[in-house]
């Protein structure tokens, strides 16, 4: 599960973004290959990723128009 928050500041002239990817750290990949003579097993887990962003517009209009 991913979460994201967005806040318009200064009457839409600036935008503050915060996102958290893989909230529960549940994205685990466990590929395995089995043959008669050998077996290969690999585990890979991506950790949580936190991203913070700030955008500022100059002149007329919104800093970032968001339609969805």
C-alpha positions as CSV (number, residue, x, y, z in Angstrom):
1,X,0.0,0.0,0.0
2,X,1.2,3.5,-0.9
3,X,0.1,6.8,0.6
4,X,0.5,10.3,-0.6
5,X,-0.5,13.8,0.7
6,X,-0.6,17.0,-1.2
7,X,-1.2,20.5,0.2
8,X,-1.5,23.8,-1.7
9,X,0.2,26.7,0.0
10,X,0.1,30.5,-0.6
11,X,-3.2,30.5,-2.5
12,X,-2.0,27.8,-5.0
13,X,1.4,29.4,-5.7
14,X,3.2,26.5,-4.0
15,X,2.6,22.8,-3.5
16,X,3.9,20.5,-0.8
17,X,4.0,16.7,-1.4
18,X,4.7,13.8,0.9
19,X,4.5,10.2,-0.2
20,X,5.2,6.9,1.5
21,X,5.6,3.8,-0.7
22,X,5.2,0.3,0.7
23,X,3.7,1.3,4.0
24,X,3.7,-2.2,5.5
25,X,7.1,-3.3,3.8
26,X,5.2,-6.2,2.2
27,X,6.8,-6.2,-1.3
28,X,8.8,-9.3,-1.1
29,X,10.0,-11.2,-4.1
30,X,11.1,-14.8,-3.7
31,X,12.0,-16.4,-7.0
32,X,13.2,-20.0,-7.0
33,X,14.6,-22.4,-9.6
34,X,14.7,-26.1,-8.9
35,X,16.5,-28.8,-11.0
36,X,17.5,-32.4,-10.2
37,X,21.1,-31.5,-9.4
38,X,20.8,-28.0,-7.8
39,X,18.4,-25.5,-6.4
40,X,18.6,-21.7,-6.5
41,X,16.6,-19.6,-4.1
42,X,16.7,-15.8,-3.9
43,X,14.9,-13.4,-1.6
44,X,14.7,-9.7,-2.3
45,X,12.7,-7.2,-0.2
46,X,12.3,-3.5,-1.0
47,X,12.2,-1.3,2.0
48,X,9.9,1.7,2.6
49,X,10.5,4.8,0.5
50,X,9.7,8.3,1.8
51,X,9.6,11.1,-0.7
52,X,9.1,14.8,0.1
53,X,8.7,17.5,-2.5
54,X,8.1,21.2,-2.8
55,X,7.0,23.0,-6.0
56,X,6.7,26.8,-6.4
57,X,5.2,28.6,-9.3
58,X,6.2,32.1,-10.4
59,X,3.9,34.5,-12.2
60,X,0.2,33.9,-12.8
61,X,-1.6,30.7,-12.3
62,X,-1.3,27.7,-10.0
63,X,2.0,26.1,-9.1
64,X,0.8,22.8,-10.4
65,X,-2.7,22.1,-11.8
66,X,-3.9,18.8,-10.5
67,X,-7.0,17.3,-12.2
68,X,-7.3,13.9,-10.6
